[in-house]
Every structure is written in structure tokens, then in C-alpha cells.
């Protein structure tokens, strides 16, 4: 899971399956957008970072954190979950400096992870950051809210809180995420801003072919699954039709003998594989007419009533 505070909202709760993502991202590039795109899915979350129009980082982390993808692998995965309709997209604007902090966080190294704040000596963690001169990020999260505290060589740089675009020098204690039930803490060692080497992923490669290739593979896979499902359904219908015929023949043999079995086969030939009500009603009428040649109406009616009961019971 990727825990990040929401910045200044640009667009929220967008279905990315309805848009061409490379084209949308190109508009962000031309508009020199600074901030991040977040894609939430049942299987995990993806983040794409822009700084002054440059796509500087992309990350996808699976829900159970067994899979972590970066750069073009992450973009391809984000495209995949978006095309499949499994994602919800939110876009947030941030300051240029704060985007660098998020970049450093996403590629940081865990020193502590998922620590229960109620069981943790936070003061000791703060002393550790100061005494070891860590360049780090302290992340506190609970109830879908997150606060980040950035440090440079042991000194606090500021807070990134929900809905903000800039680092804040103080935080309102009454709104602190740390006070929420179940709050947890991560401590990550990160690179300082001047150590980060920025790549422009959109400048290095055209994302259009990745999008088109992903769409093609997914559409072909969907087509194969649909064909398999149709074939499976056809087989199931055929088996059901044959099973029903076998039941009807047995009932006919019990009530009017071998002649009845022959007449069942004749009347049943017109029944379709889906065994719809109209076909079956015609079958019962035809069978009744044919059976009158050798049996009394009382026997025929009893036979057909049993056929109807058995068919209903079989579902």
C-alpha cells in the first residue's frame, strides 16, 4: 500500500478506463503540471509524479506488497489496471519542492514499518533521527489520512498534511493523524533533494505504444476468455439437453413402453439446446398427439406431468 497525503485536488474519482491516459498525461506535460496522479485498485496502488511537466517517477505497489514496480514497468501496470476498469484516478497538485520529497519517499529505504503508535516511543524515534543525522521521512497514517514529516541530516524541514501543497512548519495537534485510533508509523531513510537524479520518463520514451500494446494484449486475452466461456456454455447446454432427453425417455418407457421412447425422440428433436419454455410446451403437445396412438389420455397426462416435475426439479 502507498500511504500519501492528498495534495490540492485537481480531479478526483475519475475512471481512467474512459480516457486515453497517454493523451491526458501529454496535456499535463504541456501544462507544466507539478503534482501526482494516484491510481487505486483492489490489487494495489500506483503513483505517477510530475514536476514542471516532466514525468519524474512512477511506482506501483501490490496490496500485499509482494510486487513493487517502478518506471516503465509501473506505467505499464497502471495502464493495465486502468484499461480493465479496475482503477480510480485522483490528481493532486503540489509544490515543486514537495514533489521531490515524495519522489525521495517512494524510493526510500524502510528503517521502521507499520509500527503501532500506541505501542511506540515516538520520542526515541525523533532522538534517533537527530542523533544519527538522518535524512528521512516519518510517515504517520490512520483512517485513510496520512501526514509526512521530512528531515534533512537530523533537522526537521516541515510537515506535509492532507490537502496542502507546501510543507508546513507546524501542524494543528487537534487534527493530527497521530491522535486517531490505529495510527501507525513508518520511518524511511531518503535521499536529499540535491542527491536525486531526475529522469523524464515521457521525454525518454513515447508512452503511446505502451498504452496501445497493453490494450491489444488485454483485448486479445478478453476475446479468448469470452470464446472459452461461450464454448463452455455450449457444452453445458448440450449436456443438459442430453440429460433431459434421457430422463424423458425413461419416464416414457415406464408409462407407455418402447413406443413411448420412440415418440419422445421424435417430439424432442425440435427442442432447442436452451430448453426454453416455448420449445418444451410444443414438445409436450407433440408428444401427447403421438402417444395417443397407443395409450390412454390418463396415462399420457400422468407421464407428461412427471416429465414436467422432473424437469423443474433438475433446475
N, C-alpha and C positions, 0 to 999 in steps of 0.2 A: 504494500500500500504506500502511496505517496501522500504524505501529510504536508500541505502548504496552506498558508493563509490566503484567502481570496483578496485580490487587489481591487482596484477601481473597475467595476463591471462595464464591459463594452457590449457583449452579447451573452445571454445566459440561456441554458436549457435548449440548445439548438440540436436538431437531429442531423448529424453530418452526412447521413446517407442521402439526404436530399440536396446536397450541394457538391460541386466539384472542388475538392479540397485544394489541389494544386492551384487552381484559378483564384480561390479565396485567399490562399497564402501569398500569391503573387500580388494581390491588392494590398495586403499588409506590408509586403516588401516595398512596393512603390510608395505607400503612405508613410514609410519610415516608422512603422509601429514598434513600440517598445512595451513588452509585457509577455504574457504567456497564454497558451491555449492548453486547456486541460480536457482530456477525454476520459470519462469514467465509464467503465463497463463492468458486467458481472464477473469477468475473468481478471480484471486488473485495471490499472490506470496508466495513461500516457500524458506526457507534458512536452510541449514544443515551446522553446524560448526564442523570442525575437528581441534584438537590441538595435534600435535605429534602423530597422528594416532588414537587418541581417539575421538569418536563422542560425543561431549560435549553438544550439543544443537540442537534442531530442532524447527522451528516455521513456521506456515502457517497462513497468514492473507488474508481474502477475500478482493476483490476490494473495496467494500463499507465499509469494516472494521466492519461488523456485526458479523463476525466469526473470532475467533483467537484460533488456536490450537497450542499445544506445545508437546514436547516429542514424544511418540509413536503415539499419535493421529495425530500429524502433519506429521510424517513419512508415516502413512497410507494414509493420504490425498495426500501427494506428490506422493506416489506410484500410487494412483488412477488417478490423472490428467496426470501422465506420461504414464501409460498403455493406457489410452484413446487417447493419441496422442495430448493432448491439451497444452503440456508444451514445453518450450525451456530452455535448461540447459546451464549455464555458470559456469565455475570453476575458482576460483581465489586463488592465493597463498598469504598468509600474514605472518607476523612475529607472534611468539607465544604470545607476549605481546598484539599485536593489536587484535588478535582473542579474548583475554579476554575482551578487550574493546568492541568489537562487541557483545560478549555474554552479557555483562552488559547492553548495549544499547537495545538489543532485549527484555530484561526482565525489562527494566526501567519503571519509572512512569512519565507520562507527567505532566509538570508544565505549559508549553505553547505548543500549537499545531497549525500548519498551519497559523502562523502569517505572514501577508504581510510585507515584509521588508521595502517597500516604505512607509508604514504607522506606522512603529515601531521605537521606540527609542532604538536602539541596545545598546547604552552606558548604558542605565538604566538596561538592562538585564545583562550586564557584571558587573555592580556595585552590582546587586542583588546576582550574583554568588559569588563575592568576599566577600560582607558584611555578607551573610548568611553562608559562608564557605561551599558551596555546592560541593558535589561530583556529577558531572553532565556531560552531553554531550549536546553541542549546535550543532544542525544539520541544515545546510543551503542547500537548494536544488532548482533547476530550470532546465528546458530543459534537463531532463534525466542526470543531473550531481548533485553530492552531495559532500559536504565537512563536516567533523565532527571535532569538537574541544572538546577535553576531559579536564576536570578539576578535581582536587583532593583537596577537602576541600578549594575550592575557588581559587586555583592556577592552571594556565594553564599547561597542560602536553604536548600538541602539537596538530598538525593538521593531519588528515587523508584525503588525497586528491586523486582524481581519478588516478588510475594506479600505486599507490605507495604500498609498502609492510610494511613500517615502519611509525611511527609517525614523522612528520616533525616539526622542531622548528619554522619555518617561512613559509609563503605562498606568492606566487607571486601575488601581487594585480591585475596585468593586466589579470590574468587568474582566478580571484576569481569568484566563483559561485554567490556571493552576488551582483555582478555587472550586472548579467543577468536579462532581463525583467521577471517579475513574480516571482522573488525569494521569497521563504518562509522560515520561521524559526520554528523549534521545540526546546523546552528545556525539557530534561528529567533528572530526578534525578536517579542516578545509584549507584550500589554498587562498592566499591573499589575492586581492584584485590584480596586483601587478604581476603575479605569477601565472595567471590564467592565460592560456593561449587560445584565442578565439578563432574558430573556423566558421566560414559562411557556407552552410550546407546547401543552400539554394544557389549560391554562386559557383559551387564546385560541381553541381550536377543538376540536371533538369528533372524535377520531380514528376512531370507528366508521364514519362514512360513507366515509372514505378507504379503510379496510380493505374494506368491502363493495363499493365501486366497483371497487377493484383486483381483488378476487375475481371480480366479474361479468365484467370485461373479459378476464381471463385464462381463465376458464371458457369464454366465448364463443369466444375465439381457439383454445383447445384443441379445442372441438367442431368448429370449421371445419377445423382440421388433420386431425382424425380422419375427417371426412366426405371430405375431399380424398384422404386415404390409402386409404379404402375404395373410392372411385371409381377411383383409380389401380390398385388391386389387381384390381378387377373387369375393367378394361380389359386388364391384363396377362394375366389368366386367359383372357379371351375370345381374345386374340391367340394365346396358347399353344394353346388348343383348336383354333383355325382352322389354325394351322401344323401341328399334329399330324395333323389330318384331311387336309391337303394331302399330307403325307408318306405317309400310309397309302394314299391314292388312287393316288399314283404307284407305290408298291410293288405294289398290286393290279393296276394296268394292266400292269406288267412281267411279272407271273406268270400272270394269268388273263384279261387283256384288259378290254374295256369293261364286260363283265358284272360283273367283279370290282369296278370302281369304283362301280357302282350298288349292289352289295351292301354295300360299305364304308359308303356314305352311309346305308343303311337301318339297319345294325347300330350305327353311330356315333351315331345320333340319341338313343340312350338314355344316352350317356356325359355325365356332368355336367361343368361348367366346370373343376372342380378336378382332373379326371383321376385320381380315386382308384383304388386297386388293385382294389377290388371291381367298379367300373364297367368297368374295362378287361378284367378277366377274363371278365365277362359278354359284353363286345363280341367278344372272341376266340372264345368258344363260339358266339355267334350267327352270326358271320361264317363260321366253319367249317361250320356247318349249312347256311347259304345257298349257300356256294361249292361244296358237294358236288353241286349240280345240274349244274355244267358242268366241274368239274375233279377230277382225281385227288387222293387224300389226300396223296400225296407232295408235289405242287405246293402244296397248301393249307398243309401243315405248314411247308414252306420259306418261303412267303410270311409266315406268322404269326411264324415265328422271326425273320425280317428286321425285321418291324414292331416286335417286342419289343426287338431290338438297337438300332434307330434311336431308339426312344422313350427307352431307357436312356441312350443317348449324348447325346440332347438335354437330359438332366437333368430 
